[in-house]
Amino acid sequence: MSDFAVSKGLAWQVSGHMGFPDDCFPVFHPEFETWCDEYAKELIPTNKDPYLLGHFSDNELQCPKNMLDRTLKMDLEKYPEMKYNTQAAKDWLDQRKPQGWKIDNITDNDRNDYIGHVFDTYYRLTSTAIKKYDPDHLYIGSRCYGYALSCPQVFRAAGKYLGLLSCNYYRAWKPDNERMNMWTKESNLPFLITEWYAKGMDSGLPNNTGAGWTVKTQKDRAWFYNNFTLALMENKNCVGWHWFKYRDNNPEDLTTEPSNRDSNKGVVTYDYKPYVELLDEMKKLNDNVYPLIDYFDAR
């Protein structure tokens, strides 16, 4: 979606991901389906790779709670090719409310169901293309974040087309078990936590960018890692996690996107010096993942 929207002048870099007109991505554009098919042909060289787990289709697609309202009020003079989204939203409301509707009378249930309709369309089109050219690997989704993580309709849609959920989880000291259970209840799929981290104020970096939790020291980063992963292991639906990221940001590189400029995200510094306190504690926990899972399951 991001590359397609860029090709239409409907996407640009914002902090952490791509931005779209009023945070609405053009999934109903009539050319998107063909684009997906052409794009997915790139999977052919690796479709028999035994070491490949699967494919993401995008990163952190924007999902405002009021996506329906924004779509109906879209500035079509500024973004004429968003007319397909606006028309699709009107058609959806006409079918949902044949007696008539007004923007002022849209309910939160309408808004969430429309988000589900948007993601259902997106996952259907992308999964069809991916599975056409690589039927043997997982489709791992679009790395949900923000409001999407709280919207059951997103995961209901994902469950129809994905093999595994991917979720980027920020601004929390500990993942919420009720929320994680909702993901699997609605999708009937396990999940990966595909981005999360903490940054330490003892690293020498200012830590002004990025969504990760901020703590005082590398030892505190280790406690954050332990606390977060223990909660993931307690949940029977989590099958793994990916710390973001391997290497610190380079504060002298101003060409990177805005969320990756000056922060202690890595397990090594920008010049590859390990954060020993962090890594030692990570290793202790990682070496005991299976006994810990057995403990939590038995309890």
Secondary structure, 3 states (H helix, E strand, C coil): CHHHHHHCCCCEEECCEEECHHHCCCCCCCCHHHHHHHHHHHHHHHCCCCCCCEEECCCCCCCCCCHHHHHHCCCCCCCHHHHHHHHHHHHHHHHHCCCCCCHHHCCHHHHHHHHHHHHHHHHHHHHHHHHHHCCCCEEEECCECHHHHHCHHHHHHHHHHCCCEEEECCCCCCCCHHHHHHHHHHHCCCEEEEECCEEECCCCCCCCCCCCEEECCHHHHHHHHHHHHHHHHHCCCEEEECCCCCECCCCCCCCCCCCCCCCCCCCECCCCCECHHHHHHHHHHHCCHHHHHHHHHHC
